[in-house]
Amino acid sequence: HALLMGDRCAYLNGDSGASAVADVRTDAADYSSTTRVVFAGDLTQVDRLEYWTVPIAGPSASAVRLTTSIAAGTTTSSSIHISSDSARVVYTGTFSTASQTELWSVPIAGPASSSRKLNPSVVAGGDVHTNHLEITSDGAYVVFFGDLRVDERREIWSVPIDGSFGDAVRLNPTPVAGGTLHNADPFVISPDSTWLVMHGDLETDGASELWRVPIAGPAASAVKVHPDPVAGGDVGIGDYEISPDSEFVVFLGDLVTDDKIELWSAARDAAPETAENLSAGLITPDDVLDFQIAPDSSRAVFRGDLVFADKHWLFSHALDGSGSRQFLTDELFSNPDADVDDWTITADSRDVLYEANPDDPDRNELFRRRIADGEDF
């Protein structure tokens, strides 16, 4: 297999005689500045995948293996992550114990002997989970998910990317009996790489909540970001985001009335009881459907059937709860059958573009509205 570069073709993995390269990853998103390629291949033994690095210009003789020695009967996984500064590669694999996935870090130029295991010891049956593993945007930490202490009890850990297993720190409080972090969306890391929000029923079994914690931990510093929900209430799967400026977490939840989904915002260092309900007091008992945060982190725009049942219109509110909430689709008010079908905030955070059908239920039209220039509502 070869990597194509413009009108040139360079063989980077050499003629190993083994099976084809399984995966190729570049060490930067900008191909004009890429210097190396990291790839997986069974180059030394058929069906035993290892990770390799090579300068993008070759030659193949300069390819270096990155993965640590593989114990008999074990194989690598297909999880490779490269830091934003292209300095290190993070990879997972079953190197020490068959069927037990662990986490490793190595300089992008190798060699394999410089690989460091990042996770602490893992109980029998436990693993580092490859589906939730992220390097912070500044390239300093690795955040990962796994049942390391108790089999089938998933927890969140962080470790310096150039650290070792002794540096890993658990980030979540120990869940109550029956509680867990959600496998679908266990955490979101702040854009500035300093903190994260985690999602799970950690305090009350069956009541999903959001907690914040510094990226370096420890678990004892984790704080819930919102008031206690009513019986039956919680924060839904996938219904939370951190603002681009890393100052707020915005989320949907039925915290006040069970089954009434409202939009909330919580400042990064605020007490739980100060979280702002951005959709409080709207007319119908129905729900906020979805939301977007403006790129400049000034406001949230949200859609819901909050005036007429089953008619989804748009509103906006400042993330800090100041000022008045704005009704952005008041031109639809005269037609209660009109509905907003699709929408987005412009990159300059000034306007909302949306599709709606005010004149013909079968024909959408495109509208533009200033994000903070609606009707007070």
Summary of the structure (lengths in Angstrom):
residues: 377
radius of gyration: 24.6
end to end distance: 61.3
largest distance: 72.3
contacts: 1252
relative contact order: 0.06
helix: 6%
strand: 41%
